[in-house]
């Protein structure tokens, strides 16, 4: 919008073409503010609906982003807990394997003991006899002489 001075119809009738144009130019040049200014047109209904729709879609997008961050945080916490439980399960399984091997060893001793008792291959002593040790420091055991002449051919001589 351009600022222009207003001239009433009576003044325009009195002053003819050239004079009226000179008066308008003088008043415009004497004005305080000069230039072309943006005049805000009233918004149409379509622009208002578009603006409200854009604002509501931006709010929905922000809410969705916040919900996504929260769910990602929760998922990462659950994954960390699952990794911790998985490590503990692996540790317990290795301990269980060691204990199972230990148990199998005891079961095998028990099975051997029960089978020996069942077939009476070994008998338990009814009475235990204590014997004193013999002093073996003074005793000399004679060495037997073995003749190797008979078996020279077996060794390869």
C-alpha positions in Angstrom: 0.0 0.0 0.0 1.3 3.4 -0.8 0.7 6.4 1.4 -0.9 9.2 -0.4 -2.5 12.4 0.8 -6.2 12.6 0.5 -7.7 15.5 -1.4 -11.4 16.2 -1.2 -13.6 16.3 -4.3 -14.1 20.1 -4.0 -10.4 20.8 -4.1 -10.0 18.5 -7.2 -12.8 20.4 -9.0 -11.2 23.7 -8.3 -7.7 22.7 -9.3 -7.4 21.2 -12.7 -5.2 18.5 -14.1 -1.7 19.9 -13.7 -2.3 21.8 -10.6 -4.0 18.9 -8.8 -1.1 16.5 -9.8 1.4 18.9 -8.4 -0.4 19.3 -5.1 -0.6 15.5 -4.7 3.1 15.1 -5.5 4.0 17.9 -3.0 1.9 16.3 -0.2 3.3 12.9 -0.8 6.9 14.2 -0.7 6.1 16.1 2.5 4.8 13.0 4.3 6.7 11.6 7.2 6.7 7.9 6.1 7.2 6.9 2.5 7.3 3.6 0.8 5.4 0.5 -0.1 4.0 -1.4 2.9 2.6 -4.9 3.2 -1.0 -4.9 4.0 -2.2 -8.0 5.8 -5.1 -9.5 3.9 -7.6 -11.2 6.1 -7.0 -15.0 6.2 -9.4 -17.1 4.2 -11.1 -20.1 5.7 -8.9 -22.4 3.7 -5.7 -20.8 5.1 -7.0 -21.0 8.6 -7.9 -24.7 8.3 -4.5 -25.4 6.7 -2.7 -23.6 9.5 -4.7 -25.5 12.3 -4.1 -28.8 10.5 -0.4 -28.2 10.3 -0.2 -27.3 13.9 -2.1 -30.3 15.0 0.0 -32.6 12.8 3.2 -31.1 14.3 1.9 -31.8 17.8 1.0 -35.4 16.8 4.5 -35.8 15.3 6.2 -34.5 18.5 4.0 -36.8 20.7 4.9 -39.8 18.4 8.7 -39.0 18.6 8.5 -38.7 22.4 6.6 -42.1 22.7 9.2 -43.6 20.3 12.1 -42.5 22.5 10.4 -43.8 25.7 9.6 -47.2 24.1 13.2 -47.4 22.8 14.5 -46.7 26.3 12.2 -49.4 27.8 13.2 -51.9 25.1 16.9 -51.3 25.7 16.4 -51.8 29.5 14.6 -55.1 28.8 17.4 -56.2 26.5 20.1 -55.4 29.1 18.1 -57.4 31.7 17.8 -60.3 29.2 21.5 -60.3 28.5 22.3 -60.3 32.2 19.9 -63.3 32.7 21.4 -65.1 29.7 24.9 -64.7 31.2 23.7 -66.1 34.5 21.9 -69.0 32.8 25.1 -69.9 31.0 27.1 -69.8 34.2 24.5 -71.9 36.0 24.5 -74.5 33.2 28.3 -74.9 33.4 28.0 -75.3 37.1 25.2 -77.8 36.6 27.4 -79.8 34.1 30.2 -80.0 36.7 27.8 -81.1 39.4 26.3 -83.7 37.1 29.7 -85.2 36.3 30.4 -85.3 40.0 27.1 -87.0 40.7 27.6 -89.5 37.9 31.0 -90.4 39.5 29.3 -91.1 42.8 26.5 -93.0 41.1 29.1 -95.2 39.4 30.8 -96.0 42.7 27.5 -96.8 44.2 26.5 -99.0 41.3 29.8 -100.9 41.5 29.4 -101.3 45.3 25.8 -102.6 44.9 26.8 -105.1 42.1 29.7 -106.4 44.1 27.5 -106.9 47.1 24.8 -108.5 44.9 27.1 -111.1 43.4 29.2 -111.4 46.6 32.5 -111.2 44.7 34.1 -109.4 47.6 33.4 -110.3 51.1 33.8 -107.9 53.9 36.0 -108.9 56.8 34.3 -110.1 59.9 37.3 -109.4 62.1 40.3 -107.1 61.8 43.7 -108.3 63.0 46.4 -105.9 63.9 50.0 -107.0 63.1 53.2 -105.3 64.2 55.6 -104.2 61.5 58.8 -106.3 60.9 62.1 -104.5 61.2 63.3 -104.8 57.5 66.4 -102.7 57.7 68.8 -105.5 58.7 67.3 -108.1 56.3 69.2 -108.6 53.0 67.4 -110.1 50.1 69.7 -112.3 48.0 69.6 -111.6 44.3 68.8 -114.4 42.0 71.0 -114.9 39.0 69.2 -115.1 35.8 71.0 -116.6 32.9 70.5 -114.7 29.7 72.3 -117.2 27.4 69.2 -119.0 26.5 67.3 -116.0 25.3 69.9 -114.1 23.3 68.2 -114.9 20.1 64.9 -113.2 21.2 66.6 -109.9 21.9 68.3 -109.9 18.5 72.0 -110.9 19.4 
